[in-house]
Amino acid sequence: MKFTAPIGVFDSGLGGLTVVRALRRALPNEDILYLGDTARVPYGTKGPATVTRYAIACAGHLVKRGVKAIVIACNTVSAVAPERLRVEFDLPILGVIEPGAREATKVTRSGRIGVLATTATIASGAYTRAVTRFSTRVEVFGQAAPLLVPLAEEGWTEGDVPRLAVRRYLAPLHDAHIDTLVLGCTHYPLLRAVIEEEARKSFGNDARVVDSAEATAEDVHSFLNERGLAQQKTQNGRVDLLVTDLPATFATMAERFLGERVEEPEVVDL
């Protein structure tokens, strides 16, 4: 495995570009190959067996392209398929759930953590299991927030509509008296300003919001350095995009999630 190879990242659609965005900040010299399975999005409404099958196809394609590690930029896949992927493929595979759970466990003061995520991620109990690995004294309270995904994709990231939606989703977590909130979906960082504002109103000014994308980027940075796989070049790396279908709104959505201009993607058939 060569340190000059790109990092592979995949998600069910374009939301995982928020993870790429965080990776670009933490590892600016690394080349990144991103695969968005836009033909079969969303994964969050599908069963574990189907999600696992799709994940194997995505990871397999990235392996064929010669990546040095794979980041699963999808909470749904990270909840149900990482161990299967590690069995199937002989290279490092990192998910987004454990880093977010670790960071939340580190910063909570009350030992009561809330998780906003898709229905499938909440139902999987993956964050609860991950937090338990780091501390048996911390309680996790999950809240599905499916409406936040289309709001992020449509660019409705400020104003009354997202504010009222976030407020509605946070209400049950207010009753649980949490002090730390995990953004358990890669779409949610686009709504972070609104979520943080409403979280402070609901849980107090000391409420902490944990972005799993940022925590994952820090984990990938440490992992590559520890194993001698970090890129040695000094110039900025590049991002190449692969999709399984090309939506008419691709450029607008991709630039919104990534935070920079994007090149035309390559359409691949899995």
C-alpha positions in Angstrom: 0.0 0.0 0.0 1.5 3.3 -1.1 1.2 6.5 0.9 0.8 8.4 -2.4 -2.5 6.6 -3.1 -5.7 8.6 -2.5 -8.1 8.1 0.5 -11.4 6.6 -0.7 -14.6 8.0 0.7 -18.1 6.8 -0.1 -21.7 7.6 0.9 -25.2 6.9 -0.4 -25.3 10.3 -2.0 -23.6 13.7 -1.7 -24.0 14.3 2.1 -20.7 12.5 2.7 -19.0 15.5 1.1 -19.2 17.2 4.5 -16.8 14.5 5.6 -14.6 15.2 2.6 -14.7 18.9 3.6 -13.5 18.0 7.1 -10.8 15.8 5.7 -9.6 18.6 3.5 -9.2 20.8 6.5 -7.4 18.2 8.6 -5.4 16.6 5.7 -5.0 19.3 3.0 -2.2 17.4 1.1 -4.2 14.2 0.7 -5.8 13.2 -2.6 -9.4 12.0 -2.1 -11.6 9.8 -4.3 -15.2 10.2 -3.4 -18.0 7.9 -4.5 -21.6 9.0 -4.1 -24.2 6.2 -4.8 -26.7 8.8 -6.1 -28.6 6.2 -8.1 -29.7 4.3 -5.0 -29.9 7.1 -2.4 -31.2 7.1 0.3 -29.8 4.2 2.3 -31.5 5.2 5.5 -34.9 3.7 4.5 -33.5 0.4 3.4 -32.9 -2.9 5.3 -29.5 -3.9 6.7 -28.9 -6.6 4.1 -29.5 -4.2 1.2 -27.4 -1.5 2.8 -24.5 -4.0 3.3 -24.8 -5.2 -0.4 -24.6 -1.6 -1.7 -21.7 -0.8 0.7 -19.7 -3.8 -0.6 -20.2 -2.6 -4.2 -19.1 0.9 -3.3 -16.1 -0.2 -1.3 -15.1 -2.7 -4.0 -15.1 0.0 -6.7 -12.8 2.2 -4.6 -10.5 -0.7 -3.9 -10.2 -1.3 -7.6 -9.2 2.3 -8.0 -6.2 1.8 -5.7 -7.2 3.7 -2.6 -5.0 3.3 0.6 -7.9 3.5 3.1 -11.7 3.8 3.0 -13.8 6.2 5.0 -17.4 5.3 5.3 -19.0 8.7 5.1 -22.5 7.4 5.9 -23.9 6.8 9.3 -26.3 4.1 8.0 -23.5 2.0 6.5 -21.3 2.7 9.6 -24.1 1.4 11.7 -24.6 -1.9 10.0 -21.8 -2.9 7.6 -18.2 -1.9 8.8 -17.2 -5.3 10.1 -18.5 -7.0 7.0 -16.4 -4.6 4.9 -13.3 -5.3 6.9 -13.8 -9.0 6.3 -14.3 -8.4 2.5 -11.4 -6.0 1.9 -7.8 -6.1 3.1 -7.2 -2.4 3.8 -8.1 0.1 6.6 -11.8 0.9 6.8 -13.0 3.7 9.1 -16.6 4.8 9.9 -18.1 7.9 11.2 -19.9 6.6 14.3 -17.1 5.7 16.6 -15.2 9.0 16.3 -18.4 11.0 17.0 -19.3 8.7 20.0 -15.8 9.0 21.4 -15.8 12.8 21.2 -19.2 13.1 22.7 -18.2 10.8 25.6 -15.1 13.0 26.1 -17.0 16.4 26.3 -20.2 15.5 28.1 -20.4 16.6 31.7 -23.7 15.2 32.7 -23.2 11.8 31.0 -26.4 12.3 29.0 -25.8 12.5 25.2 -28.4 13.1 22.5 -28.0 11.9 18.9 -29.8 13.4 15.9 -29.7 10.9 13.0 -31.8 9.1 10.3 -34.5 6.7 11.4 -32.3 3.7 10.3 -29.2 4.9 12.3 -31.3 5.5 15.4 -33.1 2.1 15.1 -29.7 0.4 14.7 -28.6 1.4 18.2 -25.1 1.9 16.8 -24.3 5.1 18.7 -25.4 3.6 22.0 -23.2 0.6 21.4 -20.3 2.8 20.4 -20.6 5.1 23.4 -20.8 2.1 25.7 -17.4 0.9 24.5 -15.9 4.2 25.8 -18.0 4.6 29.0 -20.6 2.5 30.7 -21.7 5.5 32.7 -23.0 7.6 29.8 -26.6 7.4 28.6 -27.6 7.9 24.9 -30.9 9.3 23.7 -31.6 9.0 20.0 -33.9 11.2 18.0 -34.6 10.6 14.3 -34.7 13.8 12.3 -35.4 12.8 8.7 -36.8 16.2 7.5 -33.3 17.8 8.0 -31.9 15.8 5.1 -34.1 17.4 2.3 -33.7 20.8 4.0 -29.9 20.5 3.7 -30.1 19.4 0.1 -32.5 22.2 -0.9 -30.2 24.8 0.8 -32.8 25.7 3.4 -30.2 26.0 6.1 -31.4 29.2 7.8 -34.7 30.9 8.6 -37.9 29.8 10.2 -38.4 26.5 8.4 -35.2 24.7 9.5 -35.4 26.5 12.9 -38.9 25.1 13.6 -38.0 21.6 12.3 -34.9 21.5 14.6 -36.9 22.8 17.5 -39.5 20.1 17.1 -36.8 17.3 16.9 -34.9 18.6 19.9 -38.0 18.8 22.2 -37.9 15.1 23.3 -34.1 15.5 24.0 -34.9 18.5 26.2 -37.0 16.2 28.3 -34.0 13.8 28.6 -31.8 16.7 30.0 -28.9 16.1 27.7 -25.9 18.4 27.6 -24.2 17.1 24.4 -25.7 16.6 21.0 -24.1 14.5 18.2 -24.8 15.3 14.6 -25.3 11.7 13.5 -26.0 12.3 9.8 -23.6 13.8 7.2 -26.2 16.3 6.0 -26.6 17.9 9.4 -23.4 19.9 9.5 -25.0 22.3 6.9 -27.6 23.1 9.5 -25.1 23.3 12.4 -25.6 27.0 13.1 -29.4 26.6 13.5 -28.9 23.3 15.5 -26.4 25.0 17.9 -28.6 28.0 18.4 -31.7 25.8 19.2 -29.6 23.4 21.3 -28.4 26.3 23.5 -31.9 27.5 23.9 -33.1 24.0 24.8 -30.2 22.6 26.8 -28.5 25.7 28.1 -25.6 27.9 26.9 -23.0 25.2 27.8 -24.6 22.6 25.4 -22.0 21.0 23.2 -22.7 20.0 19.5 -20.4 17.3 18.2 -19.8 17.0 14.4 -19.0 13.4 13.5 -17.4 14.5 10.3 -14.8 16.6 12.2 -14.2 13.8 14.7 -13.7 11.3 11.8 -11.2 13.6 10.0 -9.1 13.8 13.2 -9.2 10.0 13.5 -8.1 9.5 9.9 -5.3 12.1 10.4 -4.0 10.1 13.4 -4.5 6.7 11.7 -2.5 7.7 8.6 0.3 9.2 10.6 0.6 6.2 13.0 0.9 3.8 10.0 3.2 5.8 7.8 0.5 6.3 5.2 0.2 10.1 5.4 0.9 12.0 2.1 4.4 13.5 2.0 3.9 16.1 -0.8 3.5 19.7 0.2 1.0 20.9 -2.4 -2.7 20.6 -1.8 -4.4 17.4 -2.7 -7.2 17.0 -5.2 -10.7 15.7 -4.9 -12.1 13.4 -7.7 -15.8 12.7 -7.7 -17.6 9.5 -8.8 -21.4 9.1 -8.9 -23.7 6.3 -10.0 -26.2 8.8 -11.4 -25.8 12.5 -12.3 -28.6 14.6 -10.8 -29.5 17.8 -12.6 -28.7 19.8 -9.4 -25.3 18.0 -8.8 -23.0 21.0 -9.1 -25.1 23.2 -6.8 -25.5 20.5 -4.2 -21.9 19.2 -4.3 -20.5 22.7 -3.9 -22.9 23.4 -0.9 -21.7 20.2 0.9 -18.0 20.5 0.0 -17.7 24.2 0.4 -15.6 24.7 -2.8 -15.9 24.5 -6.6 -16.2 21.0 -8.0 -15.2 19.4 -11.3 -17.6 17.4 -13.4 -17.9 13.9 -11.8 -17.3 10.6 -13.5 -20.5 8.4 -13.7 -19.7 4.8 -12.8 -21.9 1.6 -12.9 -21.7 -0.6 -9.8 
